[in-house]
């Protein structure tokens, strides 16, 4: 089930949030053209459907839907408030899309939200190549690549979310189908911004330079929960020992260099899938080591 965070009317003038869980594929009884949401209305009753779903009727031929062509657009009047708060967390919107690249877990959203307003007050269209992101300015064009199968697509970011833990991008239904995120529900992805003036240019992949002696990179992406990054080796070892004592799984310290500085990242994994990451994250959080985050290598 996916849940949208209801935002008070005053805040909704600049932000509306989405909080997504794993999707359901149960048929929907909603009409295909629901009325716009009442921004001041509390979560119950805000949407016609209680649960998210795939299209309620025969979808169009998804193979004929084109990806957007990146172009320079002014920032939206709505949806770019910074900082903003959702579910007790504070997020800062980046000043520009340029140079953004991040690896993590993608999810998707569909029929429940079809026709309702996105954060920048456009109507969400699950048959358009769009996406939600917590920190990119709206609108923004990015290429999303599924690291598990190599498929990629260009999407236009026009919404905020996903605010479920350990997710970095929420894809429209058509984008999720093309990338193979649907029907699985989640996938390890890399998201990087596109410069409309130079669409052929790409930021460097979201990988770090591993120092000598560290384990080599695996050819296939692996999923971890990162407990923290430490400049001091003894602090990293103390954190790793605490996680090992909890017997949650394999714990490793990965040494890397960032901007010429050595860091030791304490990670739990590799994990089987997003469900295991979701199950273990609260247990790591209870150890008092801060908020764990998903890492994909």
N, C-alpha and C positions, 0 to 999 in steps of 0.2 A: 504494500500500500504506500502511496505517496501523499504527503501532507503539505499544503501551502501554509505559510505563516501569515496569519491575518495581521495587517498593519493598520494602526489607527488612522483616521482620515487625514489628520494633519501631517503625519509622517508619509502617508501614501502619496502625497503630492510629489515626493522625490524618490520614493523607494517602495517596491513591493517585493516580498521575498518568497522563495520557494524552498521547501524542506522535503527532500525526496528519500523514500525508502525503496527497496527492491520492488519492481513493478509487478503487477498482476495481469494476467491475460484473460481474466473472466470477461464475458460479454458485458457491454455497457447498455444501460437503458436510456442514456441521455440523448437528447436531440443533437443533430450535427451543428446547430447554430445557437448555442446558449447565449443568454443575454450577458452583458458585461457585469463583472463582479461588483458588489457593493463594498467599497473599500473599508467602510467603517463597521461592516458586519462581522461578528465573531466567526471563528473557523467553522463551527457547525452550520450548515446551510449555505455557506458561501458559494459552493459549487453544486451543480445539479447531481453529480456523481459523488458517492462516498469514496470509492476506490478508483485508482487510475486503471487504464485498460488500453488495448489496441483499438483500432477503428471499430465502431459499432455496425457499420455496413461495409459493402465492398469498397476497398480503397481504390484510388486511381492507380494507373500504371506507374509505380515508383521509379522504374528505370527511365522514364521520360521526363522526370523532374530535374531541371538543371541545377547545378551548384551555383551559388552567387558569384558574380565577378567583383572582386575587391575594388572599392573606389573610396576616395577621400570623402568623408562625411563629417559635418560638425558634430560636436558632442550633443547628445540628447538633453533637452531641458529637464527631463525627469530621469531618475534612476542613477544619477552620478553623485549623490550626496556623499561626502566623505569627511570624517569617518561616519559609519552607521553601525547600529547594534541589532543583532538578531540572536534570540535565544541565549542571551547573556554573553555573547561573543562580539567583539568589536572588530570591524574590517575597515581598511583604508583602500580607497580606489586609487589605482595607479594613475600618474599624470598623463601617460600615453600608452599606446599598445606596443610601441617599438621595443624590440629586443626580448619580449616575453617568451619564455619557454619553460615548460614544467611537465614533469611526469607524475602520473598518479592513476586513480581509478575514475572511470567515466560511468555515468548512469544515464537514464533517459526518462522523458515524460511525454504523455500522449493525450488520449481522448478526454480525460477529466478536465484538462486545461485548455482544450481546443476552443478558440474563439474568445477566450478571456484575455484581459490585458496583461502584457508583460511589464517589467519594471520601468521601461521607458514609454509606456502607454501605447505601444503597438499591440495589435491582436496576435496572440499566439496561434501559429498555424503549424500543426504537426506534420504537414506536407511540405514545409519549407525548410531549407537547410539553415537552421538557427540553433542557438545554444545559450545556456545560462552559465555565468561565471561569477565568482564572488568579488573579484578585484579589478578586472579589466574595465576600462571606460566603455560606456555604451554610446554608439555601436562600435564594434571592432570586428575585424576579420581575422580568423585563425585557421590553420590547418590542423586537423585532429587525425592522428595516426594510431591505429590499433596495433600495439606492439606484439600482440599474440598471433595476428594473421597478416600484417603488413598493409592492410587496406587503409585508405585515407580519404578525407573529404574536406572541402572548404566550407566553413559555416560562419554565419554572421551572429556575433554575440549581441543579444538585445534584451537579456533578462538577468536577474540576480539569482544565485544559488549555484549548486545544490548545498543546502545547509545541513544535510546528514553528515556525520563524521566521515572523514577519509575519502571524500569525493572532491574532484577538482573541476569537473565540467558535467553539465546535464545536457544531453543531446535531444533534439527533436526526433520524432518517430522515424521520419524518412532517413535522417542522418544515422540513427542507430541501426536501422536495417542495412544500410549500405556498408557500415563499418563492422557489422557482425556483433554489435553490442546487444541488439535484440535478436533472438528471444532470450539470450543468456541473462541479460539484466545489467551486468557490469563487465568492464574489460580494462586491462592495463593499457593506457594510452600516453602519447606525448602530444602536447598542445603547444604550438608555436605561432606567434603573430605573423601577419603578412603585411608588408609595406605595399600599399596600392600602387605607388610609383615604381616600385621594383619588385614585383611579385615573385621573380625568380630567386631573389635573395632569401636565405633562410638563416635564422639565428643558429648558433652552435647547439648541438644536441644537449639535453639536460643531463650530461654525464660529468663526473669530476675526474681530475687527474689523480690516479692512485699512485702513492709513493712506492718506491722499490720495496719488495718483500711482501706486498699485499697480495691476496689471492687474485688471480686473473678474472676478468669479467666473463660471465657465462654467456654463451651465444644466444640463449633464449632469455626473455625478461623474467626476473624473479621478484616476488612481492615480499616486502618486509614491513614491520612496524618499527619505526625508529624512536627510541626512547629519548635520545638527546645527542648533541654534538659537543665535544669537550676539547679545549686546547690542552688541558692538563691530563697527562696519561693516568695519574692516580685517581682523578675524579671519574674518568671513563671506566676504570677497572672497578671502582666502588659501585657505580651504577650497574655495570654488567653483573657483578657478584650478587647484587640485590635481586635482579631479574632471574638469574640462575637459581637462586634460593627459592623463588616462587614456583619453579618447575613448570613453566609455561611452554617450554620448547627450546630449540637451539638458540643460543645467544652468541653473537660475534661482535668484535670490535673492528670496524673497517677504517683504515687510515687513508686520508685523502688530503689534498691540498686545495685550498680555495683562496684566490687572490694572494698566492704566495705564502699563505699561512697553513700550518699543519693542523688538521682536525681529526678527532677520533670519534666516530659515530657508532653508538651502541644500538644494535638492531636485533630484533627477534624474528627468526625465520630462517630460510624461506617458508612462506605460508602457502597453503593450498589454493586459497581463493579469497574473495572479498568477504564471504561469510565468516571465514576463520578470523580475518582481521577485525571484523565487527565484534566477534565474540571475545577476542582477546584484549581489545582496546580498553574496555572498562576495568579489566583486571590489572593491566599495566597502570592505568590511571590511579587505582587504589593504592599503589606502592608509593605514591607521593613524589614521583619523579617528573611531574609535569604532564603536559598533554602529548601523547604519542601521535605520530603522523605516519601515513603510508609513504613508503619509499619504493621505487621501482628501479631496478638495475638490470 
